[in-house]
Amino acid sequence: MQQHTLAGEITQTGVGLHSGVNTQVRILPSPPGSNRFFVRVDLPNSPIIPAQVAAVSQTVLSTQLGKGQVCVRTVEHLLAALAAMGVDNARIEIDGPEVPLLDGSAQVWCERIAEVGLFAQMVSNLPAPVVITEPIWIYEGDTFVCALPAPETRFSYGIDFNLAAIGNQWHSWLLTTNLEKSSADFASEIAPARTFGLQHQIEHLQKSGLIKGGSLANALVCGVEGWLNPPLRFANEPVRHKILDLVGDLSLLGIFPVAHFLAYKASHNLHIQLARKILELI
């Protein structure tokens, strides 16, 4: 059986969306079976935080992983890029509390992964792929996320905003068993989609101590009159970004189960609830 790690080292710096803190990330090759994990190199003894569902400590407007008092925030875009590009094992060293937002998407991460390439690793005891055989639903009001039995792994998402520039949008992306094709599709169709916010919510979020590092350079902002910082990279860029978030959150399962993941107006909180439910059942 085969896994992959990076064929080289990636170094990237930038500002965190919520903390406003500049950090440097070094992503290094890691041994077979070690999975993806973070290392807080700025702290004594360089504590390790596994990129696993059990390590999720907060889901307010981003996904945060923690172990004891140590945490790393806004991990979803980087983890989505690593998982979708086929990087099973990676040591992610970071010298601060939050992964850089960069341009608000996963495009830079995908480009850097493609630059260094993958290194194949032989593994003797890989677990069998998880196949979802019964529907699993998590819902709250009219929002939901579910895993449905399907022959292939697919991510579909719907959003609905009372702003004309966004409105109702749907998109779907298929994770094929052809790693080269699947990673290329992800890099071109999902990874470039940037995070987005609503103009009328910004002041409240700032007063709540959030989005300290947010700007029109790293997030799309939509108001009643339309987008404050066009042009969009896709007509439905917001919903594609929601797929990016879902892929990142479900990557915490280690490997993606064979299922159709379907979400509507969901959140990081619901994504993680689904991941926990899947872990319970398997």
Secondary structure, DSSP 4 states (H G I P E B T S, - for coil): -EEEEESS-EEEEEE-TTT--EEEEEEEE--TT--EEEEETTSTT--EEE-SGGGEEE-SSS-EEEETTEEEB--HHHHHHHHHTT--BEEEEESSSB---TTSSSHHHHHHHHHH-EEEEE-S-PPPPPB--S-EEEEETTEEEEEE--SSEEEEEEEE-SSTTT-EEEEEEEE-S-HHHHHHHHHHHTTTPPPEEEGGGHHHHHHTT--TT--TTTSEEEETTEESSPPPSSTTHHHHHHHHHHHHHHGGGSS--BSEEEEES--HHHHHHHHHHHHHH-
